[in-house]
Amino acid sequence: MSLLTSLTSGTSGLSSASSELAVIGDNIANANTVGFKSERAVFEDQLAQSVIGGSGQIGLGSHLQAVTKTMTQGSLSTTGVATDLALQGDGFFEVAGTASDGRTGTYLTRAGQFTVSAEGYLVNQAGLRVQGYGADTVGNLTGALGDLQVGNATSQPFATAGVTVRANLDASATAVAFDPNDPSGTSNFSTSTTVYDSLGASHQVQIYYSRTAAGWDWNAMTDGGGVAGGTAGTPVRIATGNVTFDAQGRLTSFNDTSGAAGVAFNPLNATNPQPLAFNFGTPSPGGTGLDGITQFAGSSVSTFVGQDGFASGQLSAIQIDRTGTIQGVFSNGETRALGQVAVAKVPAPEQLERMGGNLYAQTRDSGEPVLGTAGQGGRGYMSSGALEQSNVDIAEQFVRMIAAQRAFQANSKTITTSDQLLAELIQLKR
């Protein structure tokens, strides 16, 4: 009987409207959930029955066909936290560990609220480890995919191999005979720098310049307390040589006679001897003679003294660029790559399974995630110090809520009307 059918149709309508309200409520509840993607209920009509006589069909109501995800980009919110990451474009972060349902494996997420664990791993708020490409001790990305460990990195020391000096030596200086036992009193000018041995220990080096009849002698001295066989407080010569200039004050020759003079830098308990190359410029002809030490009229002055070594250092901060490369900033001033966050591209992201905890799992319909680097193969770029907000539009959800409410009310009227008509039918026998 069609009245009974109308009761069934009304009931299915109530169920459909209830499902719609449940989806809307979930969306609104997650309006402030980082990386959340809104969903919508999709309905279809139920199998219709043919009318007696073959003049048409009467439907049997509706039911929930699917709940689909809306994978549009959410707006970005700046946090200032370096380990907070947001993807701009297609892709997901991949994390590994145990999800809230107890399953262990790899999962996908758009929520980039990451931090560094006590073990030094980059993890999400649930402790699942972010997947990416590691780097070796000198900062070269290895291409090996796995857990990103960035928080326990150290910067090993690098022994000074070269010292560069730019200075002017006073052309009117008078000649003096250099005495290594009295370097300050037997030189015209000096410059200083700090060099490092193979252990990362620092050594203050003073370079003394003494005018001679042919040009200038230079002698590099350091405290004897830091070299093998030396005495603290007594200067030790670790390099020596001479320079000459032409009538225009340009450098014409530079000689390092340390080996011939039996002079070497032998730092205590470190590599012995430690080679030190001094760069005073490119002599002319062949060079300008003006890019290092010059001899012009005027006071002797140093404009630059540099060296290429550094001490050991501890990780003090990390920075992440738009490709996901994690740069470690160390206390010794050095910076090197610690790894690179991978981005997973999924053929059908709408078919991923929600796992809770801002996680998605691969399904047969979603296809297998393919990992790569940000900005390549259609993958989005990363923004460090920012988070992707939920893509839920509250106004849209309220409109849908009103429509679902009215649909529920209308279907309830179908049921009450059918009930009233059935009551009238029952009254006919009286």
Buried (B, 14 or more C-beta within 10 A) or exposed (E): EEEEBBBBBBBBBBBBBBBBBBBBEBBBEBBEBBBBBBBBBEBEEBEEEEEEEEEEEEEBBBBBEEBBBEBEBBEBEEBEBBBBBBBBEBBBBBBBBEBEEEEEEBBBBBBBBBBBBEEBBBBBEBEBBBBBBBBEEEBEBEEEBBBBBBBEBBBBBBBBBBBBBBBBBBBEBEEBEBEBEEBEEBBBBBBBBBBBBBBBBBBEBBBBBBBBEEBBBBBBBBBBEBBBEBEEEEBBBBBBBBBBBBEEBBBBBBBBEBEEEEBBBBBBEBEBBBEBEBBBBBBBEEBBBBBBBBBBEEEBEBEEBEBBBBBBBEBEEBBBBEBBBBBBBBBBEBBBBBBBBBBBBBEEBBBBEBBEBBBBBBEEEBBEBBBBBBBEEEBBBBBBBBBBBBBBBEEEBEEBBEEBBEBBEEBBEBBEBBBEEBEEEEEEEE
